[in-house]
Amino acid sequence: MTATALRSEGAKHWVLVDCAEGTQHRLLRTRLSPVSLRAIFITHLHGDHCYGLPGLLASAGMLGRTEPMTIVGPPPLRGMIECIMQASQLTLPYPIVWVALEDLPHVEVLPDMRVRATALSHRIACYGYSFTEATVERRLDIGKLRAGGIPSGPAWGEIQQGRDVLLPDGRAVTAGDYLLAPRRPRKLIIAGDNDRPALLAQEAASADLLVHEATYTEEVLRKVGPGPQHSSAAMVARMAQEAGVPNLILTHFSPRYQDRAEDKDHGGAPGLDDIEREARAHYTGTLALARDLAGYALARDGSLRALP
């Protein structure tokens, strides 16, 4: 059951990628509110990725939300939600802004992130979403400021904001001349179901973090066959390694994989540690297996750490 929350550092709003059954109930155990939810991105229309959406929309209205909600997803999504709303006589006290996938590159969905969609390979149309910081803070070149005889004070603050200033002695200062080169914008990818991780290779080459399904290990995938169109841990790990992605979070595990950290009496059944072991055999970056309500911070230097 997939739902991933994403929030920029210091932002009051947040976004959601997929909205499976139970999402609004799990939100009650977080500090996230449907009232401040800015946008929802649906990867595909299988129930374990979107059946919680009508309930979440209704709950947001019952909580008094009035701001528009942006929803991005495959074309049939709008018809599905509007049909449910009509059949159940659901009215919302806020408007829904529907954004088509083909319009995504040309629409500013979020003020703090630029979003792209990449088509994946699954039994129905499915996508991965890339989120890249829209703006990057600039640091002052303190040495150059002092060497130029520009006294600290309000002028420094204006320069850091990228605004040119006129000094009391009449000198005009161009802000860009006294700012260090910006760091690279952080970028992460949250993918839907996909049996061809290589479809994300080009997009992942510039990403700091990839969140991707690893439904099976290779052994189980061979038994199940290609029909379900899911990835193994090895497939994803190899692609991430080749693309140079420094951080990888695996998710969407088959229920046959028990969590041996919680269930000691597993009776020889496959465990999540099998998925982790297989991934680590092919990937040398920072690796994590998603857990319910787990949180991670992607630092400005591109490193990933688990939140307490």
C-alpha positions in Angstrom: 0.0 0.0 0.0 1.9 3.0 -1.3 1.9 6.6 -0.3 5.0 8.8 0.0 5.0 12.3 1.5 7.6 14.9 0.3 8.3 18.3 1.9 11.0 20.9 1.2 13.0 22.1 4.1 11.1 24.9 5.9 8.0 24.7 3.6 4.6 24.9 5.1 3.0 22.8 2.4 3.8 19.2 1.4 3.0 16.8 -1.5 2.0 13.2 -1.8 3.0 10.6 -4.4 0.3 7.9 -4.6 -2.5 7.5 -2.1 -3.3 3.9 -1.3 -6.1 2.7 1.0 -5.5 3.7 4.6 -3.4 6.8 3.7 -5.6 9.2 5.6 -5.5 7.0 8.7 -1.7 6.8 8.7 -1.6 10.5 8.3 -3.1 10.8 11.8 0.2 9.4 13.2 2.2 12.2 11.5 2.3 16.0 11.7 1.1 16.3 8.1 -2.4 17.7 7.5 -4.6 17.3 4.4 -5.3 21.1 4.8 -1.6 21.9 3.9 -1.3 19.3 1.2 -0.4 21.2 -2.0 -0.5 18.5 -4.7 -1.0 14.8 -5.2 0.8 12.8 -7.9 -0.6 9.4 -8.8 1.8 7.0 -10.6 -0.9 4.6 -11.9 -4.4 3.5 -11.3 -3.9 0.2 -9.5 -5.8 0.2 -6.2 -2.7 -0.1 -4.0 -1.6 3.3 -5.3 -4.8 5.3 -5.6 -7.9 3.8 -3.8 -7.3 6.1 -0.8 -7.7 9.3 -2.8 -11.5 9.8 -2.6 -11.4 9.5 1.2 -8.5 11.8 1.6 -10.1 14.5 -0.6 -13.3 14.2 1.4 -11.4 14.4 4.7 -9.6 17.5 3.6 -12.9 19.2 2.9 -14.3 18.1 6.3 -11.3 19.7 7.9 -12.2 23.0 6.4 -9.8 23.2 3.5 -10.5 26.0 1.0 -7.2 26.2 -1.0 -7.1 24.5 -4.4 -5.7 20.9 -4.6 -3.6 20.0 -7.6 -3.8 16.4 -8.8 -1.5 14.9 -11.4 -1.9 11.5 -12.9 -2.7 9.3 -15.9 -5.7 10.5 -18.0 -8.4 8.1 -16.6 -7.8 9.3 -13.0 -10.0 12.4 -13.4 -12.9 10.4 -14.7 -12.6 7.9 -11.9 -12.6 10.5 -9.2 -15.4 12.5 -10.7 -17.5 9.4 -11.1 -17.0 8.5 -7.4 -17.9 12.0 -6.4 -21.0 12.0 -8.5 -22.2 8.6 -7.3 -21.6 9.3 -3.7 -22.8 13.0 -3.9 -19.5 14.2 -2.6 -19.0 17.9 -2.9 -15.7 19.6 -1.9 -15.4 23.1 -0.4 -12.2 23.6 -2.5 -11.5 23.3 -6.2 -9.4 20.5 -7.8 -6.8 21.6 -10.3 -6.2 18.7 -12.7 -2.8 18.8 -14.5 -2.3 16.4 -17.5 1.0 14.6 -17.6 1.8 16.1 -21.0 1.4 19.6 -19.6 3.6 18.9 -16.5 6.8 20.4 -18.0 5.0 23.7 -18.8 3.0 24.1 -15.6 4.4 25.4 -12.3 2.7 22.8 -10.0 4.9 23.6 -7.0 6.6 26.8 -6.0 9.7 25.1 -4.6 10.2 22.1 -6.9 10.2 21.4 -10.7 8.5 18.2 -11.6 9.0 15.8 -14.5 7.2 12.5 -15.3 8.9 9.5 -16.9 6.9 6.7 -18.5 7.6 3.3 -17.0 6.7 -0.3 -17.9 3.8 -1.9 -16.1 0.5 -3.6 -16.9 -1.2 -0.3 -17.2 0.2 3.2 -17.9 2.6 4.1 -15.1 5.0 6.9 -14.3 7.8 8.0 -12.1 8.1 11.6 -10.9 11.3 13.6 -10.6 11.4 16.5 -8.1 14.2 19.0 -8.4 14.8 22.1 -6.3 13.5 25.2 -8.1 15.9 27.6 -6.5 19.3 27.2 -4.7 20.5 29.6 -2.0 23.7 31.5 -2.8 26.5 32.0 -0.2 28.4 35.3 0.2 32.0 35.4 -0.9 33.1 37.0 2.4 36.8 37.3 1.4 35.9 39.2 -1.7 33.5 41.4 0.1 36.1 42.4 2.6 38.8 42.8 0.0 36.4 45.1 -1.9 35.9 47.2 1.2 32.2 46.5 1.4 31.3 46.8 5.1 29.1 44.1 6.7 25.6 45.2 7.4 22.3 45.5 5.4 24.3 45.6 2.1 25.5 42.1 2.6 21.9 40.9 3.2 20.8 42.5 0.0 23.6 41.0 -2.0 22.9 37.5 -0.6 19.3 37.9 -1.9 20.8 38.6 -5.3 19.9 42.3 -5.3 22.4 44.9 -6.5 23.1 47.7 -4.1 24.4 51.3 -4.0 26.9 51.9 -1.2 27.0 55.2 0.8 30.2 56.2 -1.0 28.4 56.0 -4.3 29.8 52.7 -5.6 27.4 50.4 -7.4 27.8 46.7 -6.4 26.6 43.9 -8.6 25.4 41.1 -6.4 26.5 38.3 -8.6 30.1 39.4 -8.4 30.2 38.7 -4.6 28.3 35.4 -4.5 29.9 31.9 -4.5 28.9 29.4 -7.2 25.6 27.8 -6.2 25.5 24.1 -5.2 23.8 21.6 -7.4 20.0 21.5 -6.9 18.9 18.4 -5.1 16.8 15.9 -7.1 14.9 12.8 -6.2 12.8 10.3 -8.1 9.8 8.5 -6.8 8.8 5.8 -9.2 5.7 3.7 -9.6 5.6 0.0 -10.5 8.1 -0.8 -13.2 9.7 -3.9 -14.6 12.3 -2.0 -16.6 14.4 0.1 -14.2 16.6 1.2 -17.2 13.8 3.4 -18.3 14.9 5.7 -15.5 18.6 5.5 -16.1 18.9 8.8 -17.9 16.8 10.7 -15.4 18.6 8.9 -12.5 22.0 9.9 -13.6 21.5 13.4 -12.2 19.5 12.3 -9.1 20.6 12.3 -5.5 17.9 9.7 -4.4 15.8 7.1 -6.1 12.8 5.5 -4.5 11.8 2.4 -6.5 9.8 -0.8 -6.0 11.6 -4.0 -5.4 8.7 -6.4 -5.2 10.7 -9.6 -5.4 14.1 -11.1 -5.2 15.5 -12.7 -8.4 14.7 -16.2 -7.2 11.0 -15.4 -6.5 10.7 -13.4 -9.7 11.8 -16.4 -11.7 9.1 -18.4 -10.1 6.4 -15.8 -10.5 7.3 -14.9 -14.1 7.1 -11.6 -16.0 3.3 -11.3 -15.9 3.0 -9.0 -12.9 5.6 -6.7 -14.4 7.5 -5.8 -11.2 11.2 -5.4 -10.5 13.6 -7.5 -8.4 15.9 -5.9 -5.9 18.9 -6.9 -8.1 17.4 -5.2 -11.2 16.9 -1.9 -9.4 20.2 -2.0 -7.6 22.2 -2.7 -10.8 20.6 0.3 -12.6 21.1 2.6 -9.6 24.8 1.6 -9.4 25.4 2.1 -13.1 23.6 5.4 -13.1 25.7 6.6 -10.1 22.7 7.3 -7.8 24.2 7.8 -4.4 21.1 7.0 -2.4 18.5 4.2 -3.0 15.3 3.4 -1.1 13.5 0.2 -2.0 9.8 -0.2 -1.3 6.6 -2.0 -2.5 7.6 -5.5 -1.2 5.5 -8.6 -1.9 3.7 -9.7 1.3 5.5 -13.0 1.1 8.6 -11.2 2.5 8.2 -11.1 6.2 9.9 -8.6 8.4 12.1 -10.8 10.5 13.1 -7.9 12.7 9.5 -8.1 14.0 8.6 -11.7 13.3 11.2 -14.1 14.6 9.0 -17.2 13.9 9.0 -16.9 10.1 9.1 -20.6 9.4 11.7 -20.3 6.6 9.6 -17.9 4.6 11.4 -15.2 2.6 12.3 -12.1 4.6 13.0 -8.4 3.9 16.6 -9.2 4.7 16.7 -11.3 1.6 15.8 -8.3 -0.5 18.4 -6.1 1.3 21.1 -8.7 0.9 20.4 -9.1 -2.9 20.4 -5.3 -3.4 23.7 -4.8 -1.5 25.3 -7.4 -3.7 24.9 -5.0 -6.6 24.8 -1.5 -5.1 27.5 0.3 -3.0 25.7 3.5 -2.2 23.5 4.4 0.8 20.6 1.8 0.8 17.4 1.7 2.8 14.3 -0.4 2.9 11.2 1.6 3.3 9.1 1.0 6.5 5.7 2.4 7.4 6.0 6.0 8.7 9.8 6.0 8.3 11.2 9.4 7.4 14.4 10.5 5.6 16.2 13.8 5.1 18.1 14.5 2.0 20.8 17.0 3.0 22.1 19.9 0.9 25.3 17.9 0.2 23.2 15.0 -1.3 23.6 12.7 1.7 20.6 10.7 3.1 19.9 10.1 6.7 17.0 8.4 8.6 15.0 10.7 10.8 14.4 9.6 14.4 
